[in-house]
Amino acid sequence: MIREYLRTAWQSFSGNKLRAGLSLVGVVIGVASVVAVAALSSSGAADVRRQFEAFGLDAVQVFPNWRADGRPLPLDDALASRILRELPDAAAVLRKAQLGSGLGNGRRRSESSLVAVDPRYFLYMGAGLDQGRSLDATDEYRARPVAVIGAKAALDLFPEGEPLGKTIQASIGDSVATLTVVGVLAEKSSMFMDDWDRSAYIAFGAAAKRYVGGLEPQGLSVVARDRSKVVSLAAELERFFLERTGDPEAFWVDSPKRWAEENEKMIRSLSLLLGGVAGISLVVGCIGIMNIMLASVSERTREIGVRKAVGATRREIAAQFIVETSALTLAGGAIGLALGFLAARLAVKAFGWDFVASPGAAALALGVSVAVGLAAGVYPAIRASRLDPIVALAAE
Protein backbone atom coordinates (compact mmCIF):
# COMPACT_ATOMS: atom_id res chain seq x y z
CA MET A 1 0.00 0.00 0.00
CA ILE A 2 2.78 2.46 0.92
CA ARG A 3 4.51 1.65 -2.36
CA GLU A 4 1.34 2.55 -4.24
CA TYR A 5 1.05 5.80 -2.31
CA LEU A 6 4.66 6.67 -3.17
CA ARG A 7 4.12 5.83 -6.84
CA THR A 8 1.07 8.09 -6.95
CA ALA A 9 3.01 10.84 -5.16
CA TRP A 10 5.84 10.57 -7.69
CA GLN A 11 3.36 10.86 -10.57
CA SER A 12 1.83 13.94 -8.93
CA PHE A 13 5.22 15.60 -8.43
CA SER A 14 6.41 14.69 -11.93
CA GLY A 15 3.34 16.34 -13.41
CA ASN A 16 4.00 19.56 -11.47
CA LYS A 17 7.80 19.79 -11.25
CA LEU A 18 7.92 23.57 -10.83
CA ARG A 19 5.37 23.60 -8.04
CA ALA A 20 7.04 20.68 -6.26
CA GLY A 21 10.42 22.39 -6.55
CA LEU A 22 9.12 25.68 -5.20
CA SER A 23 7.45 23.91 -2.28
CA LEU A 24 10.80 22.32 -1.38
CA VAL A 25 12.73 25.60 -1.28
CA GLY A 26 11.47 26.73 2.13
CA VAL A 27 12.23 23.39 3.78
CA VAL A 28 15.66 23.16 2.14
CA ILE A 29 16.63 26.66 3.31
CA GLY A 30 15.29 26.05 6.83
CA VAL A 31 17.07 22.72 7.36
CA ALA A 32 20.30 23.95 5.74
CA SER A 33 20.32 27.02 8.00
CA VAL A 34 19.78 25.02 11.20
CA VAL A 35 22.46 22.46 10.28
CA ALA A 36 25.00 25.09 9.18
CA VAL A 37 24.50 27.22 12.31
CA ALA A 38 24.83 24.17 14.57
CA ALA A 39 27.99 22.94 12.83
CA LEU A 40 29.55 26.42 12.91
CA SER A 41 28.70 26.69 16.60
CA SER A 42 30.32 23.34 17.41
CA SER A 43 33.39 24.11 15.30
CA GLY A 44 33.76 27.61 16.74
CA ALA A 45 33.42 26.40 20.33
CA ALA A 46 35.98 23.64 19.69
CA ASP A 47 38.42 26.16 18.21
CA VAL A 48 38.02 28.51 21.18
CA ARG A 49 38.72 25.64 23.57
CA ARG A 50 41.77 24.57 21.52
CA GLN A 51 43.18 28.08 21.67
CA PHE A 52 42.62 28.38 25.39
CA GLU A 53 44.17 24.94 25.93
CA ALA A 54 47.26 26.31 24.20
CA PHE A 55 47.28 29.00 26.89
CA GLY A 56 47.13 26.42 29.66
CA LEU A 57 43.75 25.29 30.99
CA ASP A 58 45.50 23.65 33.96
CA ALA A 59 46.63 26.99 35.39
CA VAL A 60 45.05 29.77 37.43
CA GLN A 61 46.42 33.28 36.88
CA VAL A 62 47.03 35.60 39.85
CA PHE A 63 47.75 39.31 39.37
CA PRO A 64 48.23 41.99 42.05
CA ASN A 65 46.14 45.16 42.12
CA TRP A 66 46.85 48.36 44.01
CA ARG A 67 45.75 48.01 47.60
CA ALA A 68 44.07 50.59 49.80
CA ASP A 69 47.48 51.55 51.22
CA GLY A 70 48.69 52.48 47.73
CA ARG A 71 51.08 49.55 47.34
CA PRO A 72 50.68 46.47 45.13
CA LEU A 73 50.42 43.03 46.66
CA PRO A 74 53.96 41.52 46.68
CA LEU A 75 54.29 38.14 44.94
CA ASP A 76 57.59 37.00 46.44
CA ASP A 77 59.19 33.56 46.78
CA ALA A 78 57.87 33.15 50.31
CA LEU A 79 54.34 33.63 49.04
CA ALA A 80 54.85 31.01 46.31
CA SER A 81 56.15 28.52 48.89
CA ARG A 82 53.20 29.19 51.14
CA ILE A 83 50.74 28.58 48.29
CA LEU A 84 52.30 25.18 47.60
CA ARG A 85 52.31 24.33 51.29
CA GLU A 86 48.75 25.35 52.11
CA LEU A 87 46.82 24.58 48.91
CA PRO A 88 46.74 20.83 48.17
CA ASP A 89 45.41 21.31 44.61
CA ALA A 90 48.44 23.43 43.59
CA ALA A 91 51.21 21.53 41.79
CA ALA A 92 53.49 24.44 40.86
CA VAL A 93 53.76 28.21 41.12
CA LEU A 94 55.34 29.89 38.10
CA ARG A 95 56.67 33.46 38.19
CA LYS A 96 56.45 35.91 35.32
CA ALA A 97 57.54 39.54 34.86
CA GLN A 98 57.84 41.74 31.81
CA LEU A 99 61.24 43.45 31.73
CA GLY A 100 60.93 45.70 28.71
CA SER A 101 60.04 45.93 25.04
CA GLY A 102 62.12 46.22 21.91
CA LEU A 103 64.56 43.61 20.60
CA GLY A 104 67.32 43.99 18.03
CA ASN A 105 70.31 42.19 16.57
CA GLY A 106 72.27 45.07 15.07
CA ARG A 107 70.58 44.75 11.69
CA ARG A 108 66.91 44.30 12.45
CA ARG A 109 64.50 45.34 15.18
CA SER A 110 61.31 43.83 16.58
CA GLU A 111 58.74 45.43 18.87
CA SER A 112 58.79 42.31 21.01
CA SER A 113 58.71 42.05 24.79
CA LEU A 114 61.41 40.60 27.03
CA VAL A 115 59.82 38.45 29.72
CA ALA A 116 61.36 36.73 32.74
CA VAL A 117 59.79 33.34 33.55
CA ASP A 118 60.52 30.26 35.60
CA PRO A 119 62.33 27.65 33.47
CA ARG A 120 59.41 25.24 34.01
CA TYR A 121 56.97 27.79 32.56
CA PHE A 122 57.07 26.36 29.04
CA LEU A 123 56.56 22.80 30.26
CA TYR A 124 53.45 23.60 32.28
CA MET A 125 51.99 26.01 29.73
CA GLY A 126 52.24 23.47 26.93
CA ALA A 127 54.80 25.35 24.83
CA GLY A 128 56.60 23.29 22.22
CA LEU A 129 60.03 24.02 20.76
CA ASP A 130 60.62 24.53 17.07
CA GLN A 131 64.42 24.81 17.39
CA GLY A 132 67.07 24.45 20.07
CA ARG A 133 66.36 23.93 23.76
CA SER A 134 64.27 25.41 26.53
CA LEU A 135 65.46 27.33 29.57
CA ASP A 136 66.66 25.16 32.44
CA ALA A 137 67.59 25.37 36.12
CA THR A 138 71.27 25.88 35.28
CA ASP A 139 70.43 29.00 33.28
CA GLU A 140 68.72 30.36 36.38
CA TYR A 141 71.34 29.24 38.91
CA ARG A 142 74.31 30.52 36.90
CA ALA A 143 72.44 33.60 35.64
CA ARG A 144 73.26 32.77 32.03
CA PRO A 145 72.48 35.54 29.51
CA VAL A 146 70.48 33.23 27.23
CA ALA A 147 66.98 33.54 25.78
CA VAL A 148 64.25 31.52 24.12
CA ILE A 149 62.32 33.58 21.57
CA GLY A 150 58.85 33.28 20.06
CA ALA A 151 58.27 32.22 16.47
CA LYS A 152 57.28 35.67 15.18
CA ALA A 153 60.10 37.40 17.03
CA ALA A 154 62.52 34.93 15.41
CA LEU A 155 61.05 35.70 11.98
CA ASP A 156 61.34 39.45 12.57
CA LEU A 157 64.97 39.30 13.69
CA PHE A 158 66.26 36.34 11.68
CA PRO A 159 64.24 36.01 8.46
CA GLU A 160 66.97 33.72 7.10
CA GLY A 161 65.82 31.18 9.70
CA GLU A 162 69.04 30.52 11.66
CA PRO A 163 68.71 32.23 15.06
CA LEU A 164 70.38 29.63 17.30
CA GLY A 165 73.66 30.78 18.81
CA LYS A 166 73.20 34.35 17.64
CA THR A 167 72.83 37.32 19.94
CA ILE A 168 70.03 39.79 20.43
CA GLN A 169 69.90 43.04 22.36
CA ALA A 170 67.00 43.77 24.69
CA SER A 171 66.14 46.99 26.48
CA ILE A 172 65.76 46.62 30.25
CA GLY A 173 65.03 50.01 31.75
CA ASP A 174 67.92 52.31 30.86
CA SER A 175 70.32 49.46 30.08
CA VAL A 176 70.70 47.02 27.21
CA ALA A 177 71.15 43.28 27.74
CA THR A 178 72.93 41.09 25.19
CA LEU A 179 71.43 37.59 25.10
CA THR A 180 72.32 34.43 23.18
CA VAL A 181 69.40 32.67 21.51
CA VAL A 182 69.28 29.01 22.60
CA GLY A 183 65.77 28.10 21.47
CA VAL A 184 62.76 29.10 19.36
CA LEU A 185 59.22 28.31 20.48
CA ALA A 186 56.78 26.63 18.13
CA GLU A 187 54.18 29.07 16.86
CA LYS A 188 50.89 29.16 18.75
CA SER A 189 48.50 30.46 16.12
CA SER A 190 45.72 31.85 18.25
CA MET A 191 43.89 35.13 18.67
CA PHE A 192 44.93 34.96 22.35
CA MET A 193 48.58 34.06 21.88
CA ASP A 194 50.12 36.74 19.66
CA ASP A 195 52.19 38.15 22.57
CA TRP A 196 53.58 34.65 23.19
CA ASP A 197 54.90 34.43 19.64
CA ARG A 198 56.36 37.94 19.72
CA SER A 199 58.20 37.70 23.06
CA ALA A 200 61.67 36.67 24.18
CA TYR A 201 62.10 34.80 27.47
CA ILE A 202 64.94 34.60 29.98
CA ALA A 203 65.17 32.69 33.25
CA PHE A 204 63.59 34.60 36.14
CA GLY A 205 66.54 34.01 38.46
CA ALA A 206 69.02 35.13 35.81
CA ALA A 207 67.09 38.36 35.30
CA ALA A 208 67.02 39.02 39.05
CA LYS A 209 70.74 38.35 39.54
CA ARG A 210 72.13 39.91 36.39
CA TYR A 211 69.80 42.74 35.35
CA VAL A 212 67.09 43.70 37.87
CA GLY A 213 67.95 43.40 41.54
CA GLY A 214 64.98 42.58 43.75
CA LEU A 215 62.85 41.53 40.78
CA GLU A 216 59.33 40.52 41.82
CA PRO A 217 56.78 38.71 39.66
CA GLN A 218 54.06 40.76 38.02
CA GLY A 219 51.88 37.69 38.01
CA LEU A 220 51.78 34.05 39.05
CA SER A 221 50.54 31.01 37.17
CA VAL A 222 49.41 28.45 39.73
CA VAL A 223 49.18 25.04 38.07
CA ALA A 224 46.53 22.59 39.27
CA ARG A 225 47.42 18.96 39.96
CA ASP A 226 44.52 17.93 37.77
CA ARG A 227 42.46 19.85 35.21
CA SER A 228 39.29 18.92 37.08
CA LYS A 229 40.66 20.83 40.09
CA VAL A 230 41.16 24.17 38.31
CA VAL A 231 37.86 25.69 39.43
CA SER A 232 38.33 24.62 43.05
CA LEU A 233 41.95 25.84 42.96
CA ALA A 234 40.78 29.29 41.80
CA ALA A 235 38.36 29.43 44.73
CA GLU A 236 41.11 28.32 47.15
CA LEU A 237 43.42 31.05 45.84
CA GLU A 238 40.75 33.71 46.28
CA ARG A 239 40.28 32.64 49.90
CA PHE A 240 44.05 32.46 50.40
CA PHE A 241 44.68 36.02 49.21
CA LEU A 242 41.61 37.42 50.94
CA GLU A 243 42.83 36.01 54.27
CA ARG A 244 46.29 37.43 53.61
CA THR A 245 45.22 40.94 52.58
CA GLY A 246 41.69 41.44 53.89
CA ASP A 247 41.06 43.37 50.66
CA PRO A 248 39.21 41.62 47.80
CA GLU A 249 40.39 44.38 45.43
CA ALA A 250 44.08 43.76 46.15
CA PHE A 251 44.33 40.83 43.75
CA TRP A 252 42.77 39.32 40.67
CA VAL A 253 42.37 35.56 40.26
CA ASP A 254 41.26 34.10 36.95
CA SER A 255 41.75 31.06 34.75
CA PRO A 256 41.78 30.36 31.00
CA LYS A 257 39.37 27.50 31.69
CA ARG A 258 36.74 29.95 32.89
CA TRP A 259 37.42 32.21 29.90
CA ALA A 260 36.97 29.22 27.59
CA GLU A 261 33.70 28.21 29.25
CA GLU A 262 32.32 31.75 29.07
CA ASN A 263 33.28 32.11 25.41
CA GLU A 264 31.74 28.75 24.57
CA LYS A 265 28.55 29.76 26.41
CA MET A 266 28.42 33.02 24.43
CA ILE A 267 28.93 31.19 21.13
CA ARG A 268 26.20 28.67 21.94
CA SER A 269 23.76 31.41 23.01
CA LEU A 270 24.33 33.25 19.74
CA SER A 271 23.94 29.99 17.83
CA LEU A 272 20.70 29.26 19.67
CA LEU A 273 19.37 32.66 18.60
CA LEU A 274 20.42 32.15 14.98
CA GLY A 275 19.09 28.59 15.08
CA GLY A 276 15.73 29.91 16.28
CA VAL A 277 15.56 32.29 13.32
CA ALA A 278 16.49 29.42 10.99
CA GLY A 279 13.82 27.27 12.65
CA ILE A 280 11.19 29.91 11.89
CA SER A 281 12.13 29.76 8.21
CA LEU A 282 11.71 25.98 8.41
CA VAL A 283 8.19 26.35 9.81
CA VAL A 284 7.35 28.94 7.14
CA GLY A 285 8.58 26.51 4.48
CA CYS A 286 6.34 23.76 5.81
CA ILE A 287 3.36 26.14 5.83
CA GLY A 288 4.15 26.77 2.18
CA ILE A 289 3.94 23.02 1.59
CA MET A 290 0.50 22.99 3.28
CA ASN A 291 -0.72 25.66 0.85
CA ILE A 292 0.66 23.69 -2.07
CA MET A 293 -1.12 20.54 -0.87
CA LEU A 294 -4.41 22.45 -0.45
CA ALA A 295 -4.08 23.61 -4.04
CA SER A 296 -3.34 20.02 -5.04
CA VAL A 297 -6.54 18.84 -3.33
CA SER A 298 -8.56 21.42 -5.27
CA GLU A 299 -6.96 20.39 -8.58
CA ARG A 300 -7.45 16.66 -7.95
CA THR A 301 -11.06 16.82 -6.78
CA ARG A 302 -12.28 14.66 -9.68
CA GLU A 303 -9.51 12.10 -9.09
CA ILE A 304 -10.54 11.87 -5.44
CA GLY A 305 -14.17 11.36 -6.49
CA VAL A 306 -13.20 8.51 -8.84
CA ARG A 307 -11.17 6.78 -6.12
CA LYS A 308 -14.02 7.07 -3.65
CA ALA A 309 -16.47 5.78 -6.23
CA VAL A 310 -14.41 2.60 -6.72
CA GLY A 311 -14.18 1.94 -2.97
CA ALA A 312 -11.34 4.02 -1.52
CA THR A 313 -11.97 4.84 2.13
CA ARG A 314 -11.50 8.18 3.85
CA ARG A 315 -8.45 6.78 5.62
CA GLU A 316 -6.85 5.76 2.32
CA ILE A 317 -7.49 9.18 0.75
CA ALA A 318 -6.06 10.96 3.81
CA ALA A 319 -3.06 8.61 3.89
CA GLN A 320 -2.29 9.38 0.24
CA PHE A 321 -1.95 13.11 0.87
CA ILE A 322 -0.03 12.65 4.13
CA VAL A 323 2.46 10.39 2.33
CA GLU A 324 2.88 12.99 -0.41
CA THR A 325 3.49 15.75 2.15
CA SER A 326 5.95 13.58 4.09
CA ALA A 327 7.83 12.70 0.91
CA LEU A 328 8.16 16.39 0.03
CA THR A 329 9.42 17.43 3.46
CA LEU A 330 11.75 14.43 3.74
CA ALA A 331 13.27 15.19 0.33
CA GLY A 332 13.63 18.86 1.24
CA GLY A 333 15.17 17.92 4.58
CA ALA A 334 17.71 15.58 2.97
CA ILE A 335 18.75 18.22 0.43
CA GLY A 336 18.94 20.86 3.17
CA LEU A 337 21.04 18.53 5.31
CA ALA A 338 23.60 18.09 2.54
CA LEU A 339 23.68 21.79 1.67
CA GLY A 340 23.95 22.78 5.35
CA PHE A 341 26.97 20.55 5.95
CA LEU A 342 28.57 21.75 2.71
CA ALA A 343 28.07 25.42 3.63
CA ALA A 344 29.40 24.80 7.15
CA ARG A 345 32.50 23.01 5.81
CA LEU A 346 33.27 25.88 3.43
CA ALA A 347 32.80 28.47 6.19
CA VAL A 348 34.91 26.51 8.67
CA LYS A 349 37.67 26.15 6.09
CA ALA A 350 37.59 29.91 5.45
CA PHE A 351 37.90 30.59 9.20
CA GLY A 352 40.76 28.10 9.56
CA TRP A 353 38.88 25.93 12.08
CA ASP A 354 38.60 22.17 12.34
CA PHE A 355 35.17 20.96 11.21
CA VAL A 356 33.06 19.52 14.03
CA ALA A 357 29.73 18.05 12.92
CA SER A 358 26.61 18.30 15.06
CA PRO A 359 24.68 15.05 14.40
CA GLY A 360 22.12 15.88 17.08
CA ALA A 361 21.21 19.20 15.47
CA ALA A 362 21.08 17.57 12.03
CA ALA A 363 18.74 14.84 13.28
CA LEU A 364 16.62 17.43 15.08
CA ALA A 365 16.32 19.64 11.99
CA LEU A 366 15.38 16.67 9.80
CA GLY A 367 12.93 15.36 12.39
CA VAL A 368 11.31 18.77 12.87
CA SER A 369 10.95 19.24 9.12
CA VAL A 370 9.17 15.89 8.78
CA ALA A 371 7.03 16.48 11.89
CA VAL A 372 5.99 19.97 10.79
CA GLY A 373 5.44 18.62 7.28
CA LEU A 374 3.16 15.92 8.65
CA ALA A 375 1.27 18.51 10.65
CA ALA A 376 1.01 20.70 7.56
CA GLY A 377 -0.35 17.76 5.57
CA VAL A 378 -3.07 16.81 8.03
CA TYR A 379 -5.55 19.56 7.11
CA PRO A 380 -5.29 19.04 3.32
CA ALA A 381 -5.58 15.27 3.89
CA ILE A 382 -8.70 15.64 6.05
CA ARG A 383 -10.22 18.03 3.53
CA ALA A 384 -9.57 15.57 0.71
CA SER A 385 -11.00 12.62 2.66
CA ARG A 386 -14.24 14.48 3.43
CA LEU A 387 -15.09 15.34 -0.17
CA ASP A 388 -18.47 14.02 -1.27
CA PRO A 389 -17.81 11.60 -4.17
CA ILE A 390 -20.87 12.77 -6.14
CA VAL A 391 -19.83 16.42 -5.87
CA ALA A 392 -16.21 15.48 -6.62
CA LEU A 393 -17.14 13.55 -9.78
CA ALA A 394 -19.19 16.49 -11.00
CA ALA A 395 -16.23 18.87 -10.57
CA GLU A 396 -14.45 20.11 -13.68
Helices and strands as residue ranges (DSSP letters): H 2-15, H 17-55, E 59-64, H 77-86, E 90-104, E 109-117, H 121-124, E 129-132, H 137-141, E 146-149, H 151-157, E 167-172, E 175-185, H 194-197, E 199-203, H 204-210, E 219-224, G 227-229, H 230-245, E 251-254, H 256-299, H 301-309, H 314-351, H 359-385, H 389-394
